[in-house]
């Protein structure tokens, strides 16, 4: 009986750890760029509604991320490299992606204006 209890406790412990590592979806969240990290294709951001006082999280832009620059209400597709070259502090971006276990966002699509 004790062995079954220990096994149940062990499985419960492992199961709860896996649940906390799940991704959270981020859908069209609006951010202001605070820092651009060219060496790792990432930007430090803060939510627009926070007033962009400080860098609160990081958005990772991967090789397969779809990047768009919005001009005159048209979405212009861009490569990741040219998108990163155009970003600067104060740029507004909208991100769709997944929040990783470390709190950083892996972008699937990102729009800038």
C-alpha positions as CSV (number, residue, x, y, z in Angstrom):
1,X,0.0,0.0,0.0
2,X,2.8,2.4,0.8
3,X,4.5,1.7,-2.6
4,X,1.3,2.6,-4.4
5,X,1.0,5.9,-2.4
6,X,4.6,6.8,-3.2
7,X,4.1,6.0,-6.9
8,X,0.9,8.1,-7.0
9,X,2.7,11.0,-5.3
10,X,5.6,10.7,-7.7
11,X,3.2,10.7,-10.8
12,X,1.3,13.7,-9.3
13,X,4.5,15.6,-8.9
14,X,5.7,15.0,-12.4
15,X,2.3,15.7,-13.9
16,X,2.0,19.1,-12.2
17,X,5.5,20.0,-13.5
18,X,4.5,19.3,-17.1
19,X,1.3,21.4,-16.8
20,X,3.2,24.5,-15.6
21,X,5.6,24.3,-18.6
22,X,2.8,24.8,-21.2
23,X,2.8,27.7,-23.6
24,X,0.3,30.5,-23.4
25,X,-0.9,32.0,-26.7
26,X,-0.4,35.7,-27.3
27,X,-2.8,37.0,-29.9
28,X,-2.3,40.4,-31.5
29,X,-0.8,42.1,-28.4
30,X,0.4,45.7,-28.9
31,X,3.8,46.6,-27.7
32,X,6.3,49.4,-27.9
33,X,10.0,48.5,-28.6
34,X,12.3,49.5,-25.8
35,X,15.5,47.7,-27.0
36,X,16.6,45.9,-30.2
37,X,18.9,42.9,-29.8
38,X,20.3,42.2,-33.3
39,X,22.7,39.5,-32.1
40,X,19.8,37.2,-31.1
41,X,16.9,38.5,-33.2
42,X,14.9,39.8,-30.3
43,X,13.3,43.0,-29.0
44,X,12.7,44.1,-25.5
45,X,9.1,45.5,-25.2
46,X,6.5,46.9,-22.9
47,X,2.7,46.9,-23.4
48,X,1.3,50.1,-25.0
49,X,-1.2,50.4,-22.1
50,X,1.6,50.3,-19.5
51,X,2.9,53.6,-21.0
52,X,6.1,51.9,-22.2
53,X,8.0,52.9,-19.0
54,X,10.4,49.9,-19.0
55,X,11.3,46.7,-20.8
56,X,9.0,44.0,-19.3
57,X,9.4,41.1,-21.7
58,X,11.3,40.0,-24.8
59,X,9.9,39.0,-28.2
60,X,12.0,36.5,-30.1
61,X,11.8,36.7,-33.9
62,X,12.7,33.4,-35.4
63,X,13.8,32.4,-38.9
64,X,10.2,31.3,-39.8
65,X,8.4,34.3,-38.2
66,X,6.2,36.1,-40.7
67,X,7.1,39.8,-40.6
68,X,5.1,42.7,-41.9
69,X,5.6,46.5,-42.0
70,X,2.3,48.4,-42.1
71,X,2.4,51.6,-44.3
72,X,-0.7,53.4,-45.5
73,X,-3.0,50.6,-44.2
74,X,-1.1,47.9,-46.3
75,X,0.9,45.0,-44.9
76,X,4.2,44.8,-46.6
77,X,5.9,41.4,-46.1
78,X,9.6,41.5,-45.1
79,X,12.4,39.1,-44.4
80,X,13.4,38.7,-40.8
81,X,16.7,40.4,-41.3
82,X,15.3,43.5,-43.1
83,X,12.5,43.7,-40.4
84,X,15.1,43.7,-37.6
85,X,17.2,46.3,-39.4
86,X,14.2,48.7,-39.6
87,X,13.2,48.3,-35.9
88,X,14.2,51.0,-33.4
89,X,13.3,52.2,-30.0
90,X,9.7,53.5,-29.9
91,X,8.5,51.4,-32.8
92,X,5.0,50.0,-32.2
93,X,4.6,46.3,-32.9
94,X,1.7,43.8,-32.8
95,X,2.7,40.2,-32.0
96,X,1.0,36.9,-32.4
97,X,2.9,34.0,-30.8
98,X,3.4,31.8,-27.8
99,X,4.8,32.7,-24.4
100,X,7.5,30.3,-23.4
101,X,8.2,28.9,-19.9
102,X,10.7,31.7,-19.2
103,X,8.1,34.5,-20.0
104,X,9.6,35.5,-23.3
105,X,7.4,35.5,-26.4
106,X,8.2,33.4,-29.5
107,X,6.6,35.3,-32.4
108,X,4.8,33.5,-35.2
109,X,3.7,36.8,-36.8
110,X,4.7,40.3,-36.1
111,X,3.6,43.6,-37.6
112,X,5.4,47.0,-37.1
113,X,4.5,50.6,-38.0
